[in-house]
Amino acid sequence: MKAESKKKFKLGKVRKNKRLDRLYEEYKRVRGQQYRMDGVFKELVAKRAGMTQTEMSCLGYLAEKGQTTPGELAKITGLTTGAITGLITRLEKKGCVTYVRDTKDKRKVIVKSVPKKIALVLLYYKPLSDKYYRLLSTFDEKHIEFLTYKSKCIVKMLQEEIERLSNDGHDKDHK
């Protein structure tokens, strides 16, 4: 047993993997660049469409869902219900959404997308989307599984951090 535990101790020493370290550092750098460029791209598209990034985010969500409630839009954007009401009003004036009272619960409002208007706004994304899906078509099943797993993990982490920051009400960590 003693000889075995000595072996484990010796094998347990961590060796530096310089190549892995370099790859990790490069990945962090490129990922940071990607996030910054993503923000610039979204800002440019929003400006071209005559909207804010938050309005574009709501339209993207509505493009996926077709319809939702103001409360759900407030939740996904982090806005208050009062602010989301203003946002919905602006989007309605732009012809991108309509809203109606729920037939079952008259207190509830249902926000619906106007597909033709959303399609016009989403045209700004089409060239990038086409390039992205061409790139994805070069990946095999394992790559796609990994990318899906990675994205699910990132979504979960972001949800947890959004929840934490939303529940704090203020930044306790940076007093």
C-alpha positions as a Python dict, from the first residue, in 0.01 Angstrom:
ca = {
    (1, 'M'): (0, 0, 0),
    (2, 'K'): (280, 246, 83),
    (3, 'A'): (447, 196, -255),
    (4, 'E'): (110, 248, -424),
    (5, 'S'): (45, 575, -239),
    (6, 'K'): (393, 701, -330),
    (7, 'K'): (322, 626, -696),
    (8, 'K'): (-7, 814, -677),
    (9, 'F'): (169, 1110, -519),
    (10, 'K'): (435, 1115, -786),
    (11, 'L'): (177, 1073, -1062),
    (12, 'G'): (-37, 1341, -902),
    (13, 'K'): (219, 1613, -970),
    (14, 'V'): (88, 1856, -1226),
    (15, 'R'): (306, 1909, -1525),
    (16, 'K'): (274, 2231, -1714),
    (17, 'N'): (135, 2181, -2059),
    (18, 'K'): (269, 2486, -2240),
    (19, 'R'): (81, 2413, -2561),
    (20, 'L'): (-248, 2380, -2376),
    (21, 'D'): (-173, 2700, -2183),
    (22, 'R'): (-103, 2886, -2510),
    (23, 'L'): (-422, 2750, -2667),
    (24, 'Y'): (-623, 2851, -2362),
    (25, 'E'): (-479, 3204, -2369),
    (26, 'E'): (-544, 3234, -2743),
    (27, 'Y'): (-901, 3112, -2696),
    (28, 'K'): (-963, 3371, -2421),
    (29, 'R'): (-822, 3647, -2642),
    (30, 'V'): (-1021, 3547, -2950),
    (31, 'R'): (-1339, 3496, -2744),
    (32, 'G'): (-1301, 3845, -2596),
    (33, 'Q'): (-1256, 3988, -2944),
    (34, 'Q'): (-1565, 3798, -3060),
    (35, 'Y'): (-1777, 3940, -2777),
    (36, 'R'): (-1661, 4296, -2848),
    (37, 'M'): (-1724, 4264, -3221),
    (38, 'D'): (-2062, 4108, -3155),
    (39, 'G'): (-2155, 4415, -2951),
    (40, 'V'): (-2037, 4651, -3226),
    (41, 'F'): (-2227, 4453, -3490),
    (42, 'K'): (-2548, 4454, -3286),
    (43, 'E'): (-2517, 4827, -3222),
    (44, 'L'): (-2468, 4897, -3596),
    (45, 'V'): (-2766, 4682, -3691),
    (46, 'A'): (-2983, 4849, -3427),
    (47, 'K'): (-2884, 5196, -3553),
    (48, 'R'): (-2953, 5099, -3915),
    (49, 'A'): (-3293, 4964, -3813),
    (50, 'G'): (-3365, 5281, -3612),
    (51, 'M'): (-3385, 5089, -3286),
    (52, 'T'): (-3198, 5018, -2966),
    (53, 'Q'): (-3020, 4690, -2898),
    (54, 'T'): (-3287, 4611, -2639),
    (55, 'E'): (-3563, 4663, -2896),
    (56, 'M'): (-3372, 4436, -3135),
    (57, 'S'): (-3335, 4177, -2860),
    (58, 'C'): (-3711, 4180, -2802),
    (59, 'L'): (-3774, 4143, -3174),
    (60, 'G'): (-3535, 3849, -3188),
    (61, 'Y'): (-3721, 3686, -2901),
    (62, 'L'): (-4054, 3751, -3071),
    (63, 'A'): (-3916, 3612, -3399),
    (64, 'E'): (-3850, 3287, -3210),
    (65, 'K'): (-4171, 3278, -3005),
    (66, 'G'): (-4422, 3461, -3225),
    (67, 'Q'): (-4590, 3610, -2918),
    (68, 'T'): (-4525, 3669, -2551),
    (69, 'T'): (-4628, 3879, -2254),
    (70, 'P'): (-4477, 4210, -2143),
    (71, 'G'): (-4368, 4034, -1823),
    (72, 'E'): (-4169, 3780, -2021),
    (73, 'L'): (-4007, 4057, -2227),
    (74, 'A'): (-3919, 4238, -1904),
    (75, 'K'): (-3764, 3919, -1771),
    (76, 'I'): (-3548, 3848, -2077),
    (77, 'T'): (-3428, 4210, -2103),
    (78, 'G'): (-3391, 4291, -1734),
    (79, 'L'): (-3616, 4595, -1778),
    (80, 'T'): (-3889, 4700, -1539),
    (81, 'T'): (-4250, 4647, -1643),
    (82, 'G'): (-4286, 5025, -1685),
    (83, 'A'): (-3985, 5043, -1917),
    (84, 'I'): (-4106, 4742, -2117),
    (85, 'T'): (-4442, 4916, -2170),
    (86, 'G'): (-4258, 5209, -2328),
    (87, 'L'): (-4050, 4973, -2542),
    (88, 'I'): (-4361, 4788, -2665),
    (89, 'T'): (-4525, 5121, -2748),
    (90, 'R'): (-4220, 5228, -2953),
    (91, 'L'): (-4213, 4893, -3136),
    (92, 'E'): (-4585, 4921, -3208),
    (93, 'K'): (-4536, 5271, -3354),
    (94, 'K'): (-4262, 5126, -3578),
    (95, 'G'): (-4506, 4858, -3695),
    (96, 'C'): (-4303, 4569, -3554),
    (97, 'V'): (-4549, 4445, -3291),
    (98, 'T'): (-4915, 4448, -3202),
    (99, 'Y'): (-5069, 4372, -2869),
    (100, 'V'): (-5408, 4243, -2764),
    (101, 'R'): (-5580, 4148, -2442),
    (102, 'D'): (-5581, 3779, -2360),
    (103, 'T'): (-5924, 3636, -2434),
    (104, 'K'): (-5916, 3424, -2116),
    (105, 'D'): (-5772, 3686, -1879),
    (106, 'K'): (-5851, 4046, -1980),
    (107, 'R'): (-5580, 4177, -1743),
    (108, 'K'): (-5314, 3997, -1945),
    (109, 'V'): (-5164, 4149, -2261),
    (110, 'I'): (-5022, 3939, -2544),
    (111, 'V'): (-4751, 4099, -2758),
    (112, 'K'): (-4733, 3960, -3112),
    (113, 'S'): (-4469, 4010, -3376),
    (114, 'V'): (-4546, 4149, -3720),
    (115, 'P'): (-4353, 3894, -3926),
    (116, 'K'): (-4303, 4115, -4234),
    (117, 'K'): (-4150, 4395, -4026),
    (118, 'I'): (-3932, 4159, -3826),
    (119, 'A'): (-3817, 3994, -4148),
    (120, 'L'): (-3702, 4334, -4278),
    (121, 'V'): (-3502, 4399, -3962),
    (122, 'L'): (-3356, 4048, -3960),
    (123, 'L'): (-3230, 4098, -4318),
    (124, 'Y'): (-2935, 4283, -4163),
    (125, 'Y'): (-2836, 3952, -4001),
    (126, 'K'): (-2877, 3739, -4313),
    (127, 'P'): (-2522, 3773, -4459),
    (128, 'L'): (-2363, 3690, -4123),
    (129, 'S'): (-2612, 3410, -4061),
    (130, 'D'): (-2540, 3256, -4402),
    (131, 'K'): (-2164, 3263, -4334),
    (132, 'Y'): (-2215, 3114, -3990),
    (133, 'Y'): (-2424, 2824, -4118),
    (134, 'R'): (-2176, 2758, -4400),
    (135, 'L'): (-1907, 2733, -4134),
    (136, 'L'): (-2121, 2500, -3921),
    (137, 'S'): (-2180, 2277, -4225),
    (138, 'T'): (-1806, 2198, -4223),
    (139, 'F'): (-1825, 2053, -3870),
    (140, 'D'): (-1896, 1691, -3790),
    (141, 'E'): (-2149, 1557, -3541),
    (142, 'K'): (-1905, 1564, -3246),
    (143, 'H'): (-1819, 1930, -3311),
    (144, 'I'): (-2186, 2027, -3320),
    (145, 'E'): (-2255, 1829, -3002),
    (146, 'F'): (-1966, 2008, -2832),
    (147, 'L'): (-2080, 2353, -2951),
    (148, 'T'): (-2433, 2280, -2828),
    (149, 'Y'): (-2302, 2162, -2491),
    (150, 'K'): (-2076, 2468, -2459),
    (151, 'S'): (-2359, 2706, -2547),
    (152, 'K'): (-2595, 2539, -2299),
    (153, 'C'): (-2332, 2573, -2025),
    (154, 'I'): (-2276, 2941, -2108),
    (155, 'V'): (-2651, 3009, -2110),
    (156, 'K'): (-2683, 2844, -1769),
    (157, 'M'): (-2393, 3047, -1627),
    (158, 'L'): (-2537, 3369, -1768),
    (159, 'Q'): (-2883, 3288, -1629),
    (160, 'E'): (-2733, 3227, -1286),
    (161, 'E'): (-2538, 3554, -1294),
    (162, 'I'): (-2837, 3752, -1424),
    (163, 'E'): (-3046, 3604, -1142),
    (164, 'R'): (-2777, 3683, -885),
    (165, 'L'): (-2734, 4042, -1001),
    (166, 'S'): (-3111, 4093, -1036),
    (167, 'N'): (-3180, 3961, -686),
    (168, 'D'): (-2905, 4169, -525),
    (169, 'G'): (-3069, 4489, -637),
    (170, 'H'): (-2727, 4652, -619),
    (171, 'D'): (-2367, 4548, -655),
    (172, 'K'): (-2270, 4421, -307),
    (173, 'D'): (-1939, 4285, -436),
    (174, 'H'): (-1800, 4625, -533),
    (175, 'K'): (-1867, 4846, -231),
}
